[in-house]
């Protein structure tokens, strides 16, 4: 029997995931770069779990913790900068891999570049298993499953309640800012199309009565996974409604000509990182309880007529992320997932189980 290794355990999402593992009665090796912070985390959790110092600057320190059949959970971001260390370690050691990223460029890298390597290594890689983009895979699959005429899927992510100031972690802000510097994509006309973030906007109706549900287009795991589950799909387009889509679209359009080469990208990213807080914690339980996740999906036919609509709601996205990652890590360790390579949650479990597991983690169909 293998073990679960939680890399980035002392970060905001890492600690929430450790708490979720504890609630499930699971056990994990807690890995991070600070021995002192690891000791403090173990004390807060009141567990006797093993700890290990591992750093993204020293890939060998992480690989030394892993054996074939283990499950590596990575919560270390921004993933476009730091995520490859954990992904490489999993492939090289034969450990299954799960992460919390929401960054489209990294997700695409996992599917397109790491996927074949993972399959050859006999491991499963499940990227983007958090609030973005796991529940949208479920919502999109339900919308596709609802009517045989569905050939296009649109999925939107929103927050209900009162998110307010301080509702986003420093890591999320850093990842969101960094994602603007990389090309995005969507599945359009039967193929993955590279484009900038916020190329399109879409109106899904209302998040709650009187609250509009408008989002801007983003790269996601749905665009890479759902067409493999439902070959009849010609379009899978995903939207994020956390910020004003008009403002984001204008920012993305203005930024695009400045990213002509890697030197320009690096300079702009460095300037952005200097302005963003990075891993500085996130909303406490009381703040998280003031908002909740809303995922909307539309299935349309060849003529563009919407023939199915799906609404999922549930706990705050951070709580879902931790709970779902902990659950999936347990299932991977138990051998429930037999498909290898880089896959999405519906590919891993089938729609019925994926929906049930999402509901267990706190987000379900209304």
Secondary structure, DSSP 8 states (H G I E B T S, - for coil): ---EEEETTTSHHHHHHHHHHHHTT--EEEEES-HHHHHHHHHHHT----EEE-BTTBHHHHHTT--TT-EEEE--S-HHHHHHHHHHHHHHHT-EEEE----HHHHHHIIIIIHHHHHHHT-EEE---STTTHHHHHHHHHHHHT-TT--EEEEEEEEEE---TT-S-HHHHHHHHHHTTS-EEEEETTEEEEE-TTS-EEEEEEEETTEEEEEEEE--SHHHHHHHH-TT-SEEEEEE-SS-HHHHHHHHHHHHTT-SSHHHHHHHHHHHHHHS--S-----HHHHTTEEEEEEEEEE-TTS-EEEEEEEEES-HHHHHHHHHHHHHHHHHTT-----EE--HHHHH-HHHHHHHHHHHTEEE-
